[in-house]
């Protein structure tokens, strides 16, 4: 088996080339610190069929600016190339599965002079190298022409121009590697000579190299129309988007529009999904009378539908973030927010993990590995659970929809955006508090190239958003399925003889195991203005936040009703009452639930990841305890205040 490593700077087009070679769908990002582990794939079938039958593995390493490691992501790339540690069968074994046979160095044509510094280091490593220059489409749009022969002579190896959009140059890359580095290589000699020279530069040597890179870059471009340059447009846009005041105003505006769109654009699709599952529930109950029909309809289908209806909102959220990311805008936000983050003990490198936290806290916490400062890493890990992950979105959508419905989608979207920015504010306060207690002299550094603004690839973003929505379903699905069985059983049993002939299932529910447990813990939730049913759903949300919606759907949809509108969860919530006849779901109680979900750490998987990354159960459990305590306290305070004002 032959192994090629892809090496390049962040945003050089390296992961795009990896996707073309392997057929993978890895996400391409344009800021540093987004990858702290390598990706491994095999040359896809369509390409391998065109060449001799050779097993080829491709390693996509984290983007680096230098082979002298300064952060964990740079260390991973260094270890792949020079230590072989990632290719052992296990940690105790010394036998290598395989090692790197050749390196594909990816260079961005629009940042050529800077990326040539990394190329120079790799030349010193003695690896067989193929240089691939990306952004072919951009230099063609500005009528620029590269003299590849000058680059080949200077670099001592072949140079191929590649178009990441259409894949032009891909066949040439594969054929060149196979003919020059694979078929003509002596595998035994490569295996015995696996230790390559790792570069080590003095300051003087680096300053000579910089001059060499700038000179070579100027010689390589035969012509360049600066008036049509993508960088010229980028510089003009950056004067506005990176403005110290206007930049933040525009960022807040963009994100508010995105969160508003998450609500009102998705409304028609959500209504269709809700109607479909409602009809399916009715059909099953009618055609399979008895316990089986009740379980499948009012139990399983209702629970799944309670989460499935929020898939359009999840898709729109990730599609919007993908648009901002692929244009190069979010990289500007990382630079823009670097100074404000420093006021709370963080820095620009924390932006990537914090942003990832809006999707899921687990990979976001893992992404903090690239933060060199121990203090900043601990603070980032501690506040990431406050970021509004996708699991909270169904809860927010349900409760905000209850307050405003479809009549005021813009207002509902604005409140949704407030929930996201409120989480950021809470995280900033917590970070500032932690910065007083955690002492560390080492400062985190943000080294980042701002990519040129580019037209987003809508097809790619669409597929990635679909994949994320599917991931949400498959992640939540098994948990929902298990809890649906448990909750349906808990709310339908025991069935005493006097209840067997009852015309309503509500009588059964009042005597069920869930009711007995819920009424025991009900005093805890009374200050929040909630009864045992909502409290029971809040407890079940500790398995996964999105389960809160399906739990409510299971518990409240057991009420009999001839009105189809009232069988929807929102409709049932509007009529749900305490024993004294007062409404359970009021503005005050709903706001209390929203505040609790915004602050509380309810994800057991996140607690496990915190333990692993922090190296101890103590900080993870302390965070679990205090976040829920603060969330409960603030929620109770908000409910009491709003009730005093008549809400």
C-alpha positions in Angstrom: 0.0 0.0 0.0 1.3 3.4 -1.0 0.4 6.5 1.1 0.3 10.1 0.0 0.1 13.0 2.5 -1.6 16.2 1.6 0.1 19.2 3.2 -0.7 22.8 3.0 -1.7 26.0 4.7 -5.3 26.6 6.1 -7.6 27.6 3.3 -5.2 26.5 0.6 -7.7 24.1 -1.1 -6.2 21.1 0.5 -9.3 19.5 1.8 -11.1 20.2 -1.5 -8.4 18.3 -3.3 -8.7 15.5 -0.8 -12.5 15.3 -1.5 -11.8 15.0 -5.2 -9.2 12.3 -4.7 -11.2 10.2 -2.3 -14.8 11.0 -2.9 -15.2 12.0 0.7 -17.4 14.9 1.9 -15.0 16.5 4.4 -16.0 20.0 5.3 -13.7 22.7 3.8 -13.2 25.6 6.3 -11.1 28.8 5.9 -9.7 29.5 9.3 -6.9 27.9 11.3 -7.5 25.5 14.2 -10.5 23.8 12.5 -8.8 20.4 12.3 -6.8 18.7 15.0 -6.8 15.2 13.6 -5.9 13.8 10.2 -8.3 12.3 7.8 -7.6 9.1 5.9 -9.2 7.9 2.7 -8.6 5.7 -0.3 -8.3 6.9 -3.9 -11.8 6.7 -5.3 -12.8 3.9 -7.7 -13.3 6.2 -10.7 -9.7 7.4 -10.5 -8.0 4.1 -9.5 -9.6 2.4 -12.5 -7.6 4.7 -14.8 -4.3 3.6 -13.4 -2.5 0.4 -12.6 -4.0 -1.6 -9.7 -2.2 -0.1 -6.8 -3.7 0.4 -3.3 -3.4 4.1 -2.5 -4.1 5.8 0.8 -4.4 9.5 1.1 -3.9 11.4 4.4 -5.3 14.9 4.7 -3.3 16.6 7.4 -4.3 19.7 9.4 -3.5 23.0 7.7 -0.2 24.5 8.8 1.9 27.5 8.1 5.2 25.9 9.2 6.7 22.5 10.0 8.1 23.9 13.2 5.1 23.1 15.4 3.6 25.9 17.5 0.2 24.4 18.2 -1.4 21.0 18.5 -2.8 21.0 14.9 0.7 21.8 13.6 2.1 19.0 15.8 -0.3 16.5 14.2 1.0 17.3 10.7 4.6 17.1 12.0 4.0 13.7 13.6 2.4 12.3 10.4 5.4 13.3 8.4 8.3 12.7 10.7 7.3 10.5 13.6 4.9 7.9 12.1 3.1 7.7 15.4 -0.4 7.9 13.9 0.1 4.7 11.8 0.7 2.1 14.6 -1.8 -0.6 15.2 -2.2 0.6 18.8 -0.3 2.6 21.4 1.7 -0.4 22.6 2.8 -1.7 19.2 6.0 -0.7 17.4 5.0 -2.2 14.1 3.9 0.3 11.5 0.9 -0.4 9.3 2.3 2.0 6.7 4.2 5.3 6.4 4.2 8.3 4.1 5.7 7.5 0.7 5.2 10.9 -1.0 3.8 14.3 -0.2 1.4 16.5 -2.2 2.1 20.1 -1.3 -0.9 22.3 -1.9 -0.2 26.0 -2.7 -2.8 28.7 -3.1 -2.1 30.7 -6.2 -3.5 33.9 -4.6 -1.2 33.5 -1.6 1.8 32.0 -3.5 4.6 33.9 -1.9 3.6 33.0 1.7 2.8 29.4 0.9 6.2 28.9 -0.8 7.8 29.2 2.7 6.2 25.9 3.6 7.2 24.4 0.3 10.8 25.2 1.0 10.7 23.4 4.3 9.2 20.3 2.7 11.9 20.3 0.0 14.4 20.0 2.8 12.6 16.9 4.2 13.8 14.7 1.3 10.3 13.4 0.6 9.2 12.8 -3.0 7.0 15.9 -3.7 4.4 16.9 -6.1 3.3 20.6 -6.0 -0.3 21.4 -6.7 -1.4 25.0 -7.2 -5.0 25.6 -6.4 -7.4 28.5 -7.1 -7.0 28.1 -10.8 -10.5 29.5 -11.4 -9.6 32.7 -9.5 -6.4 33.5 -11.4 -8.2 32.8 -14.7 -11.0 35.3 -13.8 -8.4 38.0 -13.2 -6.6 37.2 -16.5 -3.5 36.0 -14.7 -1.1 33.4 -16.2 1.4 31.3 -14.2 4.6 30.1 -15.7 4.7 26.5 -14.3 8.1 25.8 -15.9 9.8 28.5 -13.8 8.2 27.0 -10.7 9.3 23.5 -11.6 12.9 24.5 -12.1 12.9 26.5 -8.8 11.2 23.8 -6.7 12.9 20.8 -8.3 9.7 18.9 -8.9 6.6 18.8 -11.1 3.9 21.5 -10.6 0.3 21.1 -11.6 -2.5 23.7 -11.7 -5.8 22.5 -10.2 -9.4 23.8 -10.3 -11.2 22.8 -7.1 -14.6 23.6 -8.6 -14.5 21.6 -11.8 -11.7 19.2 -10.9 -9.5 20.3 -13.8 -6.0 18.9 -13.3 -7.1 15.9 -11.2 -6.2 13.2 -13.8 -2.7 14.8 -14.2 -2.2 14.7 -10.5 -3.0 11.0 -10.2 -1.0 10.0 -13.2 2.0 12.0 -12.1 2.1 10.5 -8.7 1.6 6.9 -9.9 4.2 7.1 -12.6 6.9 9.0 -10.7 6.5 8.0 -7.1 4.6 4.7 -7.0 5.3 2.4 -9.9 8.9 3.5 -10.2 9.6 3.3 -6.4 11.4 0.5 -4.6 9.0 -0.2 -1.7 11.7 -1.9 0.3 14.0 1.1 0.0 11.2 3.4 1.0 10.3 1.3 4.1 14.0 1.1 5.3 14.4 4.9 4.7 11.2 6.0 6.4 12.9 8.6 8.7 13.0 11.9 6.8 14.7 15.0 7.7 12.6 17.4 9.8 13.3 21.1 9.0 14.8 23.4 11.6 15.3 27.0 10.6 17.3 29.8 12.1 15.9 33.3 12.0 18.5 34.3 9.4 17.8 31.4 7.1 14.0 32.2 7.3 14.6 35.8 6.2 16.6 34.6 3.2 13.8 32.3 2.3 11.2 35.0 2.5 13.0 37.0 -0.1 13.4 33.9 -2.3 9.6 33.2 -2.0 8.6 36.8 -3.0 11.0 36.9 -5.9 9.9 33.5 -7.2 6.2 34.4 -6.9 6.7 37.6 -9.0 8.6 35.7 -11.7 6.0 33.0 -11.9 3.2 35.3 -12.9 3.6 36.2 -16.5 0.8 38.8 -16.4 -1.6 40.0 -13.8 -4.5 42.4 -14.2 -4.6 44.2 -10.9 -7.9 46.0 -11.8 -9.7 42.6 -12.0 -7.8 41.1 -9.0 -9.9 39.3 -6.5 -7.7 40.7 -3.8 -8.6 44.2 -5.0 -12.3 43.5 -4.3 -11.4 41.8 -1.0 -9.5 44.8 0.2 -12.4 47.1 -0.6 -14.9 44.8 1.3 -12.6 44.4 4.3 -12.5 48.2 4.8 -16.2 47.8 5.7 -16.5 44.3 7.2 -13.4 44.6 9.4 -14.3 48.1 10.6 -13.9 48.2 14.4 -17.5 49.4 14.9 -19.4 48.9 11.7 -18.0 45.4 11.4 -19.7 44.3 14.6 -23.0 46.0 13.6 -23.0 44.1 10.3 -22.1 40.8 12.0 -25.0 41.2 14.4 -27.3 42.1 11.5 -26.2 39.1 9.4 -26.7 36.7 12.3 -30.1 38.2 13.2 -31.3 37.8 9.7 -30.0 34.2 9.7 -31.8 33.3 12.9 -35.0 35.0 11.7 -34.8 33.0 8.5 -34.4 29.8 10.5 -37.9 30.4 11.9 -40.0 31.9 9.1 -38.5 30.3 6.0 -38.9 26.8 7.6 -42.5 27.3 8.7 -44.2 25.9 5.6 -42.1 22.7 5.6 -42.6 22.3 9.3 -46.4 22.5 8.9 -46.2 19.8 6.2 -44.2 17.5 8.4 -46.4 18.1 11.3 -49.5 17.3 9.2 -47.9 14.2 7.9 -47.1 12.7 11.3 -50.5 13.8 12.6 -52.2 11.9 9.8 -49.9 8.9 10.3 -50.8 8.8 14.0 -54.5 8.9 13.3 -54.2 6.2 10.7 -52.3 3.8 12.9 -54.6 4.3 15.9 -57.7 3.7 13.8 -56.4 0.7 12.0 -54.6 -1.0 14.9 -56.9 -0.5 17.9 -55.7 -1.4 21.4 -52.3 -1.2 23.0 -50.3 -1.9 19.8 -52.0 1.0 18.0 -51.6 3.3 20.9 -48.0 2.6 21.3 -47.2 2.9 17.6 -49.3 6.0 17.0 -49.5 8.0 20.2 -46.2 6.8 21.4 -43.5 6.1 18.7 -44.8 8.1 15.7 -45.7 11.1 17.9 -42.3 11.1 19.5 -40.4 10.9 16.2 -42.6 13.5 14.6 -42.0 15.9 17.5 -38.4 16.1 16.5 -38.6 15.5 12.7 -40.7 18.6 12.2 -37.6 20.7 13.2 -35.3 19.3 10.6 -36.1 22.2 8.1 -34.9 24.7 10.7 -31.7 22.7 11.4 -31.0 22.6 7.6 -31.5 26.3 7.2 -29.3 27.1 10.1 -26.4 25.1 8.7 -27.0 26.3 5.2 -26.8 29.9 6.3 -23.6 29.3 8.3 -22.2 27.4 5.3 -22.8 30.4 3.1 -21.0 32.8 5.5 -18.2 30.4 5.9 -17.6 29.5 2.2 -17.5 33.2 1.2 -14.6 33.8 3.6 -16.6 36.0 5.9 -16.4 33.9 9.1 -12.6 34.1 8.9 -13.0 37.9 9.2 -15.2 37.4 12.2 -12.4 35.4 13.9 -10.0 38.3 13.3 -12.6 40.9 14.3 -13.5 39.2 17.5 -9.9 38.4 18.6 -9.6 41.6 20.7 -13.0 41.5 22.4 -12.3 37.9 23.3 -9.0 38.9 24.9 -11.1 40.9 27.4 -12.6 37.7 28.8 -9.4 35.6 28.8 -9.8 34.2 25.3 -8.5 34.9 21.8 -9.1 34.5 18.1 -8.1 30.9 18.2 -11.1 30.2 20.5 -13.5 31.5 17.9 -13.4 28.2 15.9 -14.3 25.9 18.8 -16.9 28.4 20.0 -18.5 28.6 16.6 -18.4 24.8 16.3 -20.3 24.7 19.6 -23.4 26.1 17.8 -23.5 22.8 16.0 -22.5 20.4 18.8 -20.4 20.8 21.9 -18.6 17.5 21.6 -16.4 18.2 18.5 -16.2 21.8 19.6 -14.5 20.9 22.9 -12.2 18.5 21.0 -11.2 21.4 18.7 -9.8 23.3 21.7 -6.7 21.1 21.5 -5.1 23.6 19.1 -5.2 26.4 21.7 -1.6 26.6 23.0 -2.5 28.6 26.1 -3.6 26.3 29.0 -5.7 29.0 30.5 -7.5 29.9 27.3 -8.1 26.2 26.6 -9.7 25.5 30.0 -11.9 28.6 29.7 -13.0 27.7 26.2 -13.8 24.2 27.2 -15.9 25.5 30.1 -18.0 27.9 28.1 -18.6 25.9 25.0 -21.6 24.1 26.5 -23.3 27.5 26.8 -23.3 27.9 23.0 -26.6 27.1 21.4 -26.1 23.7 19.9 -28.5 22.2 17.3 -30.1 20.0 20.0 -31.6 23.2 21.6 -33.1 24.4 18.4 -36.2 22.1 18.5 -36.8 23.3 22.1 -36.5 27.0 21.2 -38.6 26.6 18.1 -41.4 24.9 19.9 -41.5 27.4 22.8 -41.0 30.5 20.7 -43.6 29.2 18.3 -46.0 28.7 21.2 -45.5 32.4 22.2 -45.8 33.9 18.7 -47.0 31.2 16.4 -47.0 31.8 12.7 -48.6 35.2 13.1 -45.4 37.0 13.9 -42.5 35.1 12.3 -40.1 38.1 12.2 -40.6 38.7 15.9 -40.2 35.0 16.6 -37.0 35.0 14.6 -35.7 38.0 16.5 -36.4 36.3 19.8 -34.6 33.2 18.5 -31.5 35.4 17.7 -31.7 36.8 21.2 -31.4 33.3 22.6 -28.2 32.7 20.6 -26.7 36.1 21.6 -27.9 35.6 25.2 -25.9 32.4 25.3 -22.8 34.2 24.0 -23.3 36.9 26.7 -23.6 34.2 29.5 -20.5 32.5 28.1 -18.6 35.8 28.1 -19.5 36.5 31.8 -18.5 33.0 32.8 -15.2 33.3 30.9 -14.5 36.6 32.6 -15.1 35.0 36.0 -13.0 32.0 35.3 -10.1 34.2 34.0 -9.7 35.6 37.5 -9.2 32.1 39.0 -7.0 30.5 36.3 -3.5 31.8 36.1 -1.3 31.2 33.1 1.6 33.3 31.7 1.5 31.7 28.2 -0.5 33.8 25.7 -2.4 32.3 22.8 -1.4 33.6 19.4 -3.6 34.0 16.4 -1.8 33.5 13.1 -4.2 33.5 10.2 -4.4 34.4 6.5 -7.7 36.0 5.5 -8.9 34.2 2.4 -10.1 36.1 -0.6 -13.8 36.5 -0.9 -15.3 33.8 -3.1 -18.6 32.9 -4.6 -20.1 30.1 -2.5 -20.7 26.7 -4.0 -24.4 26.3 -3.3 -24.5 22.6 -4.4 -21.7 21.7 -1.9 -23.3 23.7 0.9 -26.6 22.1 0.2 -25.2 18.6 0.4 -23.3 19.4 3.6 -26.4 20.9 5.2 -28.4 17.8 4.3 -25.7 15.6 5.8 -25.8 17.7 9.1 -29.6 17.4 9.2 -29.4 13.6 8.7 -26.7 13.4 11.4 -29.0 15.2 13.8 -31.8 12.7 13.0 -29.6 9.6 13.3 -28.0 10.9 16.5 -31.3 11.7 18.2 -33.3 8.8 16.6 -32.0 5.9 18.8 -32.3 8.0 22.0 -35.9 9.0 21.1 -36.8 5.4 20.2 -35.6 4.1 23.5 -37.2 6.9 25.5 -40.4 6.6 23.5 -40.8 3.0 24.7 -39.9 3.9 28.3 -42.1 6.9 28.4 -45.1 5.3 26.7 -44.9 2.4 29.2 -44.4 4.8 32.1 -47.5 6.9 31.2 -49.8 4.0 30.3 -49.1 1.6 33.2 -50.2 0.3 35.6 -53.8 0.0 34.4 -56.0 -0.7 37.4 -59.2 -2.6 36.9 -61.3 0.5 37.5 -59.4 2.3 34.6 -59.7 -0.5 32.1 -63.0 0.8 30.8 -62.2 4.5 31.1 -63.1 6.6 28.1 -60.1 8.8 28.5 -56.5 8.0 28.7 -55.9 11.0 31.0 -57.3 9.0 33.9 -54.7 6.3 33.2 -52.0 8.9 33.1 -52.8 10.3 36.5 -52.2 6.9 38.1 -49.2 5.9 35.9 -45.6 5.3 37.0 -44.6 8.5 35.3 -47.3 10.5 37.3 -46.1 8.9 40.6 -42.5 9.8 39.9 -43.4 13.2 38.4 -45.6 14.2 41.4 -42.8 13.2 43.8 -40.4 15.7 42.1 -43.1 18.3 41.2 -42.2 20.6 44.2 -38.9 21.3 42.4 -40.6 22.6 39.3 -43.5 24.5 41.0 -41.3 27.7 41.4 -40.9 27.5 37.6 -44.7 27.5 37.2 -44.6 23.9 35.8 -46.4 20.7 36.7 -45.1 17.1 37.0 -45.6 16.5 33.2 -43.3 19.3 32.1 -40.9 18.5 35.0 -40.8 14.9 33.9 -39.9 16.1 30.3 -37.2 18.4 31.7 -35.6 15.4 33.5 -35.7 13.3 30.4 -33.9 16.0 28.5 -30.7 15.1 30.4 -30.4 12.1 28.0 -30.5 14.6 25.1 -32.0 18.1 25.0 -34.1 17.4 21.9 -35.9 14.6 23.8 -37.7 17.3 25.7 -40.0 17.9 22.7 -40.8 14.3 22.1 -41.4 13.8 25.8 -43.9 16.6 25.9 -45.5 15.1 22.8 -45.9 11.8 24.4 -47.2 13.0 27.8 -49.5 15.7 26.6 -50.8 14.0 23.4 -52.3 11.2 25.5 -55.3 13.6 26.1 -58.3 12.6 24.0 -59.5 15.3 21.6 -61.7 15.3 18.6 -60.1 18.4 17.2 -57.1 17.8 15.0 -55.7 21.2 15.9 -55.7 20.4 19.6 -53.9 17.1 18.9 -50.8 19.1 17.8 -48.4 19.7 20.6 -48.7 23.5 20.5 -52.4 23.3 20.5 -52.4 21.0 23.6 -49.9 23.2 25.4 -52.3 26.2 25.0 -55.0 24.3 26.9 -52.9 22.4 29.4 -54.0 23.3 32.9 -53.1 22.6 36.6 -55.7 20.9 38.8 -57.0 24.3 39.9 -57.8 25.2 36.3 -54.9 27.7 35.7 -52.8 27.5 32.6 -49.4 25.7 32.8 -47.8 27.3 29.8 -47.8 31.1 30.2 -45.4 33.7 29.0 -43.6 33.5 32.4 -43.3 29.7 32.5 -42.2 29.5 28.9 -39.5 32.1 29.4 -38.3 30.2 32.5 -37.9 27.0 30.4 -36.1 28.9 27.7 -33.6 30.4 30.2 -33.1 27.0 31.8 -32.2 25.4 28.5 -30.0 28.3 27.5 -27.7 27.9 30.5 -28.1 24.3 31.9 -25.6 21.6 30.9 -27.9 18.7 30.2 -25.9 16.6 27.8 -24.3 13.6 29.4 -22.0 13.0 26.3 -20.7 16.5 26.8 -19.8 15.8 30.4 -17.9 12.7 29.3 -15.9 14.7 26.7 -15.1 17.4 29.3 -13.8 14.7 31.6 -11.6 13.3 28.8 -10.2 16.6 27.7 -9.7 18.1 31.2 -8.3 14.8 32.5 -10.5 14.6 35.5 -14.1 14.1 36.6 -14.0 16.9 39.1 -14.1 19.9 36.8 -16.7 18.2 34.5 -19.0 17.4 37.4 -18.6 20.8 39.0 -19.6 22.4 35.7 -22.6 20.0 35.5 -23.7 21.0 39.0 -23.2 24.8 38.9 -24.5 25.3 35.4 -27.8 23.6 36.3 -28.0 25.4 39.7 -27.5 28.8 38.0 -29.9 28.0 35.3 -32.6 27.0 37.8 -32.0 30.1 39.9 -32.2 32.5 37.0 -35.2 30.8 35.5 -37.1 31.0 38.9 -36.2 34.6 39.2 -37.4 35.4 35.7 -40.7 33.5 36.2 -41.4 35.3 39.5 -40.6 38.7 38.0 -42.8 38.2 34.9 -45.7 36.9 37.1 -45.6 40.1 39.1 -46.1 42.0 35.9 -49.1 39.8 35.0 -47.4 37.5 32.5 
